[in-house]
Amino acid sequence: MKTTRLLQAAIAATLFAGGAASAANLINNGDFESYSIYVPNGGYTMVGAGSLDIPYWTIGGTSIDLILNSYGSIGANSTSVDMLGTPGPGVISQAFNYSAYTTYTLSFDLSRNPYGGYTAVEVDVNGVQTVFTGTSTPTTHTLSFTTGALAGSQLLKFSSVGGDGYSGAVLDNVVLTAVPEPETYAMLVAGLGLVGFAARRKKQA
């Protein structure tokens, strides 16, 4: 009975540590698969500044385009955002909550609409602006930042760079997660070790 309880406690500790290690995405609808307008397969739909048609995201600039299986969209049967709308340029942003003294990793996929020449997007997060360029091959980009002494809320913003045409950088799969601290990994290893120890004791008994 004691061994069973020990095993249960060890499994619980391991699951707790594992849950902490697999941090949740702080960005909602980062794959742009939730929207309240019709997007034709193989086509696009323009979303103007101020529109509420893409939940959780604020649309700024002039407009962006939602594209599906066309114009450089990323992934099969997946909706992506052409940052240079019809016409652009466009801006999309979303607020997120952050903790103090925490490292975060942002990742996103970027390609380009093959019919245009403006393929860059500026990412603004934690007070730093970084420009990335979309290419014909979808690429996953990442960047990390560490917050200061105070927790709070800030804005993640993507802006089309250059031009007022109709075809630009294509964005998809935006993910922002907290990087687990070393002690989280230590807890996970300790929990797994406890499970193994308990299992060996039970087998010997």
PETAPE-V774183 format. One record per helix or strand of 2 or more residues. SS is the DSSP state (H for helix, E for strand). FROM is the first residue (numbers start at 1). LEN is the number of residues. If there is no record, write none. Layout:
BEGIN
ss=[SS | SS]
from=[FROM | FROM]
len=[LEN | LEN]
END
This chain:
BEGIN
ss=[H | E | E | E | E | E | E | E | E | E | E | E | H]
from=[2 | 43 | 58 | 63 | 79 | 90 | 103 | 120 | 128 | 139 | 152 | 169 | 182]
len=[20 | 6 | 4 | 6 | 4 | 9 | 10 | 6 | 6 | 8 | 10 | 10 | 23]
END
